[in-house]
């Protein structure tokens, strides 16, 4: 998603998104709650995951999954988690 499309979806400008993305403007709780749903994720996930560490093909696949099937895709992916012995 482009900065312009994200900005439009949350009611701000591309310049603000650029500032948030670069870290020049703080990513407050307000922004996290506006941005996360548009990106189909949780606010905390935006802070937990470095987008540069996620394989580009995974992001491409995810973007092609219809919104109504993403819960099913998440459930399938959860089955691959490594269970830690506690």
C-alpha positions in Angstrom: 0.0 0.0 0.0 1.3 3.4 -0.9 1.7 6.2 1.7 -1.0 8.2 -0.3 -3.5 5.3 -0.1 -2.9 4.7 3.6 -3.2 8.5 4.3 -6.5 8.6 2.4 -7.8 5.6 4.3 -7.1 7.1 7.7 -7.9 10.7 6.9 -4.5 12.3 6.9 -1.9 13.3 4.3 1.0 11.4 2.7 3.4 13.8 4.4 2.2 12.7 7.8 2.5 9.1 6.9 6.0 9.8 5.7 6.9 11.4 9.0 5.4 8.4 10.9 7.2 5.9 8.8 10.6 7.7 9.1 10.2 8.1 12.9 10.3 11.9 12.6 6.8 11.9 14.2 6.0 9.6 17.1 3.8 6.6 16.4 1.3 7.3 19.2 -1.5 5.1 20.3 -3.9 7.2 18.3 -2.0 6.6 15.1 -1.5 2.9 15.8 -5.3 2.5 16.3 -6.0 4.3 13.0 -3.4 2.5 10.9 -3.6 -1.1 12.1 -7.1 -1.9 10.9 -6.4 -0.5 7.5 -3.4 -2.8 7.3 -5.4 -5.7 8.6 -3.4 -6.1 11.8 -3.3 -5.3 15.5 -1.7 -2.0 16.8 0.9 -4.0 18.8 1.9 -6.0 15.8 3.0 -2.7 14.1 5.5 -2.3 16.9 6.6 -5.9 17.2 7.5 -6.7 13.7 10.3 -5.1 11.6 8.8 -5.0 8.1 12.3 -5.5 6.7 12.6 -8.8 8.5 9.5 -10.2 6.8 10.0 -12.1 3.6 8.6 -10.1 0.6 6.9 -13.2 -0.8 5.0 -13.7 2.4 3.7 -10.1 2.2 2.7 -10.7 -1.5 0.8 -13.8 -0.6 -1.0 -12.1 2.3 -2.0 -9.2 0.1 -3.7 -11.6 -2.3 -5.8 -13.4 0.3 -9.3 -12.0 0.3 -10.2 -10.2 3.5 -13.0 -12.7 4.3 -10.4 -15.6 4.2 -7.7 -14.0 6.3 -8.9 -15.4 9.6 -8.6 -18.9 8.0 -5.1 -18.1 6.8 -4.1 -16.9 10.3 -5.4 -20.2 11.8 -3.4 -22.2 9.3 -0.2 -20.2 10.0 -0.7 -20.6 13.7 -0.4 -24.4 13.3 3.3 -23.9 12.2 4.3 -22.1 15.5 7.1 -23.8 17.4 5.7 -24.8 20.8 8.1 -23.9 23.6 8.3 -26.3 26.5 7.6 -24.4 29.7 
